[in-house]
Amino acid sequence: MNKWTISLAVYVALCIIGVFTKASEGYDVWSWKLFVAQIFAIPITLIVFILLHFKSKYR
């Protein structure tokens, strides 16, 4: 698998986990939970991509 595929899989997994987690009352709507999950998923996806890029570059 290449770097983009793994990074995309991490992004999708984090968004799915974010949608299925519990939220406080009033914020328990799937669209709001998906929005908040993306706030965390995008930086983590970029970090995974950068780590995989450097790992393959120095191997």
C-alpha positions, 0 to 999 in steps of 0.5 A, spaced: 500 500 500 502 506 498 502 512 503 496 516 500 492 509 501 494 508 508 493 515 510 486 515 507 484 509 511 486 512 517 482 518 515 476 514 514 477 510 520 478 516 525 471 519 522 467 513 523 470 512 530 468 520 531 461 518 528 459 512 533 462 516 539 457 519 544 456 526 545 453 531 550 446 532 549 444 537 543 451 535 540 449 528 538 447 529 531 451 525 526 453 531 522 456 535 528 460 529 530 463 528 523 465 535 523 468 535 530 472 528 528 474 531 521 478 537 526 482 531 529 482 527 523 485 531 518 492 533 522 493 526 524 492 524 517 497 529 515 502 526 520 501 519 518 503 521 511 509 525 513 511 519 517 510 514 512 514 519 507 520 520 511 520 512 513 520 510 505 525 516 504 530 513 509 529 506 507 
